[in-house]
Amino acid sequence: MKAYAPGRVNLIGEHTDYTGGLVLPMAIDLGTTVEGTAVDGSAAAGGDVRLSSDAEPDDAVVPLDVTDPSAVEPPWARYVAGVVSVLRPATGFAGSVRTTLPIGSGLSSSAALEVALALALGFDGPPQDLARACQEAEQVASGVPCGVMDQLAAAAGVAGHALLIDCSTLTVDPVPLPAGVEVVVVDSGVRRALAASAYAQRRTECEAAEHALGVPLREATPADVARLHDVVLRRRARHVVSENERVRAIVGAFAAADHTMIGVVMNESHASLRDDFDVSTPELDALVTRLMRTPGVIGARLTGAGFGGSAVALVHTGSDVEGRRVRAAGGAHVER
Ligand code: GLA
């Protein structure tokens, strides 16, 4: 069996997925292929999933009855173990991983691996179920209580389109990218420090804000947010509520090819992530400022969880902007 899954870049809608909000990622034209064959051996008979990788020196060898994926070595094998622990394949599997994705620079290489592996192991079902299974795999592998965006973008990508995902229903609406616009990703060079604990803390803060408000953040209004007494919770909630609005606004701006509005909304998103959600870094702020001043750039913002990682910019086609150009690509599939 051979299966492929793309990485993703999120255009806007950051730290909204785990409160059932709106996100606008796109699957990209870089991704991961898992190829291999089923081998004899049940869990009781000591069967395992064995993979080599062109991006890693050491193989992943994961027993079918693995119990703690987060403790598996080498570290990349934790994602393999996460998928094994969620899917519990009946027999072993031996094969290889090839990837064109840079590892650890914010393009969801781990989600691509999980989704490609799940398909190679025979997962069969709608993209939403595939994404949910792989989200759980990511959580048990990394200890980060991530949302579903990365895995669903990898599972449901559509060439030439971003994906408007409603994370409360997991409906996916493909949104065409405006003509004359390209997507550029620039790595800040800062690896994510403390990302796991800080991410979990943001999630807890959002839950606390919802508890204090008595309504899900997805349904909260700016007036609701203003009623929160706790300053930190108010800022966190303000980010989420305004970010959901920005996703709607940019979808409208895409349809109208309103480049000015696209730029304004992206830059507001970055400011909100920096000032209210506290997930930017000085390097990301400097990078986004530099990008915004570069001729040809329509808008720029940090992308993904933050705390390091990459910025995304929308630029005029053909403009001379530093960084990696990515195209909106199709989603994960089995290759025969
Ligand atoms: C990471 C998580 C996603 C999402 C983003 C922030 O990429 O895996 O679920 O929460 O951060 O938008």
Residues whose N, C-alpha, C, O or C-beta is under 5 A from the ligand:
A	BS01	GLA	G13 E14 H15 T16 D17 C146 G147 V148 M149 D150 G304 A305
